[in-house]
């Protein structure tokens, strides 16, 4: 072997070793491994131990924006904690990540990117959670089209999870569920392109011009999200906001899953039943990748692909 080739081989070995060491030291990246059943507005007062035991009893798996990390750990719940990234936090397997922002505008995306990267660097294996606006937000808040809003967020922030909230009107005089499906389709498209999971909030209590949802309407929102490939569904809200909550007097119109006094409403048992079903489906759903979404109606039966698995549309649509 000539000296020239010896030097080349030595250089290649050194480069390979340096690459191996660098790879070993690279921060661990967050990867979702379980289907998420989450909630917004966790209990804030009263018997907190019982409150978190009840959350687990209703088959939830994730509490968003909480500081009760020890109780989450005790009851096998995961948490997106509200503590700042520089604040001391107990080392706990319950911590999934850090709550960073809710419904940011595009002008704040560079700052969101910096904060998300700070979480990755300082807390390997965790992620910075950011929840986006829905597609019915005004164009001035989105900075343009909704598609560009979501695409720009992914390009700039590079999130580990894509998340948004959308509360469709389900009223006899106003039904905006097609807009809900459109929102899910936008998220599905961008999540697949970026190879990341997506979650979404739906509503579980009356507020503003949203009526108190029935169990069937809760199921429609949840399983429509799952049909579009969601890897997480989140209830808005779990604990009923009080009169002093953001939004003024729009929230105390009725109960969420738990009332403002900490008492379970009818939605508690509804959520417990639905969540148990999702938990059973979760391991399988996490293995699946969305390849298509088909909307079945009484007028498009001839266009349904054979691959959809539907064989008896008459039974589904109620046609004679």
C-alpha positions as CSV (number, residue, x, y, z in Angstrom):
1,X,0.0,0.0,0.0
2,X,1.4,3.4,-0.9
3,X,1.8,6.2,1.6
4,X,-0.9,8.2,-0.3
5,X,-3.5,5.4,0.1
6,X,-2.5,4.9,3.7
7,X,-3.2,8.6,4.4
8,X,-6.6,8.3,2.6
9,X,-7.6,5.2,4.6
10,X,-6.5,6.9,7.9
11,X,-8.5,10.0,7.1
12,X,-11.6,7.9,6.2
13,X,-11.3,6.0,9.5
14,X,-11.0,9.3,11.5
15,X,-14.0,10.8,9.7
16,X,-16.1,7.6,10.3
17,X,-15.1,7.6,14.0
18,X,-15.9,11.4,14.3
19,X,-19.3,10.7,12.7
20,X,-20.0,7.9,15.1
21,X,-19.2,10.0,18.2
22,X,-21.3,12.9,16.9
23,X,-24.2,10.6,16.3
24,X,-23.9,9.1,19.8
25,X,-24.0,12.6,21.3
26,X,-27.0,13.8,19.2
27,X,-30.0,14.8,21.4
28,X,-32.8,12.2,21.5
29,X,-35.7,13.3,19.4
30,X,-39.3,13.1,20.7
31,X,-41.3,10.4,18.9
32,X,-45.0,9.7,19.7
33,X,-45.5,6.0,20.5
34,X,-49.0,6.0,22.0
35,X,-52.3,7.4,20.8
36,X,-53.1,10.5,22.7
37,X,-56.5,11.2,24.5
38,X,-56.0,14.6,26.0
39,X,-57.8,17.4,27.7
40,X,-57.6,21.1,28.1
41,X,-58.3,22.9,31.4
42,X,-57.3,20.5,34.1
43,X,-58.7,20.9,37.7
44,X,-57.2,23.8,39.5
45,X,-58.5,23.5,43.0
46,X,-60.1,21.1,45.5
47,X,-58.8,17.5,46.2
48,X,-56.2,17.3,43.4
49,X,-55.3,13.7,44.1
50,X,-59.0,12.6,43.5
51,X,-59.3,15.0,40.5
52,X,-56.3,13.3,38.7
53,X,-57.5,9.9,39.7
54,X,-60.8,10.7,38.1
55,X,-59.0,11.9,34.9
56,X,-57.3,8.5,34.7
57,X,-60.6,6.8,35.5
58,X,-62.2,8.4,32.4
59,X,-59.4,6.8,30.3
60,X,-57.6,10.0,29.4
61,X,-53.9,9.7,28.7
62,X,-52.6,13.3,28.5
63,X,-53.1,16.5,30.5
64,X,-52.2,19.7,28.6
65,X,-50.7,22.7,30.4
66,X,-50.5,21.4,33.9
67,X,-47.9,21.6,36.7
68,X,-49.2,18.5,38.5
69,X,-46.4,16.2,37.2
70,X,-46.2,14.0,40.3
71,X,-50.0,13.3,40.2
72,X,-49.7,12.5,36.4
73,X,-46.9,10.1,37.2
74,X,-49.0,8.5,40.1
75,X,-52.0,7.8,37.8
76,X,-50.0,6.8,34.7
77,X,-50.9,10.0,32.8
78,X,-48.6,12.0,30.5
79,X,-48.3,15.7,30.8
80,X,-47.4,18.8,28.7
81,X,-46.3,20.9,31.6
82,X,-46.7,24.6,32.0
83,X,-43.3,25.2,33.7
84,X,-40.9,27.3,31.8
85,X,-38.0,25.5,30.1
86,X,-35.5,27.1,32.5
87,X,-37.5,26.3,35.6
88,X,-36.5,23.3,37.7
89,X,-38.7,20.3,36.8
90,X,-38.6,16.9,38.5
91,X,-37.2,14.2,36.2
92,X,-40.3,12.2,35.5
93,X,-41.5,9.7,32.8
94,X,-44.8,11.5,32.9
95,X,-43.4,14.6,31.2
96,X,-44.0,14.4,27.4
97,X,-43.0,18.0,26.7
98,X,-43.5,21.7,27.4
99,X,-46.5,23.8,26.6
100,X,-45.1,26.7,24.4
101,X,-48.0,28.5,22.8
102,X,-51.7,28.4,21.8
103,X,-53.0,29.8,18.5
104,X,-49.9,31.8,17.4
105,X,-50.0,34.1,14.4
106,X,-47.4,33.6,11.6
107,X,-45.4,36.6,12.8
108,X,-44.5,34.7,16.0
109,X,-43.3,31.5,14.1
110,X,-39.6,32.4,14.3
111,X,-39.8,32.9,18.1
112,X,-41.8,29.6,18.3
113,X,-39.0,27.9,16.4
114,X,-36.4,29.2,18.8
115,X,-38.3,28.1,21.8
116,X,-39.0,24.7,20.3
117,X,-35.3,24.2,19.6
118,X,-34.5,25.2,23.1
119,X,-36.7,22.4,24.4
120,X,-35.0,19.9,22.1
121,X,-31.5,21.0,23.2
122,X,-32.1,21.3,27.0
123,X,-34.6,18.5,27.4
124,X,-33.7,15.6,25.0
125,X,-36.7,13.4,24.2
126,X,-39.2,16.1,25.0
127,X,-40.9,18.6,22.6
128,X,-42.3,22.1,22.6
129,X,-46.1,21.9,22.1
130,X,-47.7,24.5,20.0
131,X,-51.4,24.5,19.1
132,X,-52.5,26.3,15.9
133,X,-55.5,28.3,14.8
134,X,-58.5,26.6,13.0
135,X,-59.3,27.3,9.3
136,X,-62.2,29.6,10.3
137,X,-59.8,32.1,11.8
138,X,-59.9,35.4,9.9
139,X,-57.4,35.8,7.1
140,X,-55.6,38.7,8.9
141,X,-54.8,36.3,11.8
142,X,-53.6,33.6,9.5
143,X,-51.5,36.0,7.4
144,X,-53.1,34.6,4.2
145,X,-54.6,31.3,3.3
146,X,-54.9,28.5,5.9
147,X,-52.9,26.1,3.7
148,X,-50.0,28.6,3.7
149,X,-50.4,29.2,7.4
150,X,-49.9,25.5,8.3
151,X,-47.2,25.0,5.7
152,X,-45.2,28.0,6.9
153,X,-45.5,26.8,10.5
154,X,-44.0,23.4,9.6
155,X,-41.3,24.9,7.5
156,X,-40.1,27.4,10.1
157,X,-40.8,25.7,13.4
158,X,-40.2,22.0,12.3
159,X,-42.6,20.7,15.0
160,X,-42.7,17.1,16.2
161,X,-46.5,17.2,16.4
162,X,-49.0,19.2,14.4
163,X,-52.0,20.4,16.5
164,X,-55.0,22.7,16.1
165,X,-58.4,23.3,17.6
166,X,-61.6,23.4,15.7
167,X,-65.1,23.5,17.2
168,X,-67.7,22.9,14.5
169,X,-71.2,24.3,14.7
170,X,-73.7,21.4,14.9
171,X,-77.0,23.2,15.0
172,X,-80.3,22.7,13.1
173,X,-79.9,26.2,11.6
174,X,-76.1,26.2,11.1
175,X,-74.0,23.1,10.4
176,X,-70.3,23.7,9.8
177,X,-69.1,20.1,9.9
178,X,-67.9,20.3,6.2
179,X,-65.4,23.0,7.4
180,X,-64.2,20.7,10.2
181,X,-63.5,18.0,7.6
182,X,-61.7,20.4,5.4
183,X,-59.5,21.4,8.3
184,X,-58.7,17.8,9.0
185,X,-57.8,17.2,5.4
186,X,-55.4,20.2,5.4
187,X,-53.7,18.8,8.5
188,X,-53.7,15.3,7.1
189,X,-51.9,16.5,3.9
190,X,-49.3,18.5,5.8
191,X,-48.7,15.9,8.5
192,X,-48.1,13.1,5.9
193,X,-45.7,15.3,3.9
194,X,-43.7,16.2,7.0
195,X,-44.0,12.6,8.4
196,X,-45.3,13.8,11.8
197,X,-48.5,13.0,13.7
198,X,-51.3,15.4,14.1
199,X,-53.8,16.0,16.9
200,X,-56.8,18.2,17.2
201,X,-59.1,19.7,19.9
202,X,-62.9,19.3,19.6
203,X,-65.6,20.8,21.9
204,X,-67.3,18.9,24.7
205,X,-69.3,21.7,26.3
206,X,-71.6,24.5,25.3
207,X,-70.1,27.9,24.8
208,X,-70.6,31.0,22.6
209,X,-73.0,29.7,19.8
210,X,-72.0,26.0,20.3
211,X,-74.8,23.9,21.8
212,X,-74.2,21.3,24.5
213,X,-73.0,18.3,22.5
214,X,-74.7,14.9,22.7
215,X,-72.7,11.8,23.0
216,X,-73.3,11.1,19.3
217,X,-71.9,14.5,18.4
218,X,-68.8,13.9,20.6
219,X,-68.3,10.6,18.8
220,X,-68.7,12.2,15.4
221,X,-66.0,14.8,16.1
222,X,-63.6,12.2,17.5
223,X,-64.0,9.4,15.0
224,X,-64.0,11.9,12.1
225,X,-60.6,13.0,13.3
226,X,-59.4,9.4,13.5
227,X,-60.8,8.7,10.0
228,X,-58.5,11.4,8.7
229,X,-55.5,9.9,10.4
230,X,-55.3,11.8,13.7
231,X,-52.9,10.3,16.3
232,X,-54.5,12.3,19.1
233,X,-57.8,13.8,20.1
234,X,-58.2,16.4,22.8
235,X,-61.3,17.6,24.7
236,X,-62.2,21.2,25.2
237,X,-62.8,21.4,28.1
238,X,-62.4,18.9,30.9
239,X,-62.9,21.3,33.9
240,X,-65.6,23.9,33.3
241,X,-64.0,27.4,33.2
242,X,-65.3,29.8,35.8
243,X,-66.8,33.2,35.2
244,X,-63.4,34.9,35.5
245,X,-62.0,32.7,32.7
246,X,-60.9,34.1,29.4
247,X,-63.9,34.6,27.2
248,X,-66.0,36.3,29.9
249,X,-69.5,34.9,30.4
250,X,-69.6,32.6,27.5
251,X,-68.4,29.4,29.3
252,X,-70.7,29.0,32.4
253,X,-73.7,28.2,30.1
254,X,-73.3,24.5,31.0
255,X,-70.9,21.9,32.2
256,X,-67.8,20.5,30.6
257,X,-66.8,17.0,31.6
258,X,-66.5,18.2,35.2
259,X,-68.4,21.2,36.5
260,X,-66.7,24.3,37.9
261,X,-67.4,22.9,41.4
262,X,-65.5,19.7,40.5
263,X,-68.6,17.5,40.0
264,X,-68.9,15.1,37.1
265,X,-71.5,16.0,34.4
266,X,-73.1,13.6,32.0
267,X,-70.1,14.1,29.8
268,X,-67.9,12.3,32.2
269,X,-69.4,8.9,31.6
270,X,-69.7,9.7,27.9
271,X,-66.0,10.4,27.7
272,X,-65.1,7.4,29.8
273,X,-67.0,5.1,27.4
274,X,-65.6,6.7,24.3
275,X,-62.1,6.9,25.6
276,X,-62.1,3.2,26.5
277,X,-62.9,2.4,22.9
278,X,-60.1,4.7,21.6
279,X,-57.6,3.1,24.0
280,X,-58.4,-0.3,22.6
281,X,-57.9,1.0,19.1
282,X,-54.8,3.0,19.9
283,X,-52.1,0.4,19.4
284,X,-53.4,-0.5,16.0
285,X,-54.0,3.2,15.0
286,X,-50.4,4.0,15.8
287,X,-49.2,1.4,13.3
288,X,-51.4,2.7,10.5
289,X,-50.7,5.4,7.8
290,X,-53.6,7.2,6.2
291,X,-53.8,6.3,2.5
292,X,-57.2,7.8,1.7
293,X,-60.4,9.3,3.1
294,X,-63.8,8.7,1.6
295,X,-67.0,10.6,2.3
296,X,-70.0,8.3,1.9
297,X,-73.4,9.9,1.1
298,X,-76.6,8.7,-0.4
299,X,-75.6,10.3,-3.8
300,X,-72.0,9.2,-4.3
301,X,-72.3,5.4,-3.7
302,X,-71.1,4.6,-7.3
303,X,-67.8,6.5,-6.7
304,X,-66.8,4.6,-3.5
305,X,-63.7,2.5,-4.3
306,X,-63.8,-1.2,-3.7
307,X,-60.7,-0.8,-1.6
308,X,-62.7,1.1,1.0
309,X,-64.2,-2.2,2.2
310,X,-67.8,-0.9,2.1
311,X,-70.1,-3.6,0.8
312,X,-73.6,-2.7,1.9
313,X,-74.3,1.0,1.5
314,X,-78.0,0.5,1.9
315,X,-77.5,-0.6,5.5
316,X,-75.3,2.5,6.1
317,X,-77.4,5.2,4.5
318,X,-80.8,3.8,5.3
319,X,-81.8,3.5,1.7
320,X,-84.5,0.9,0.9
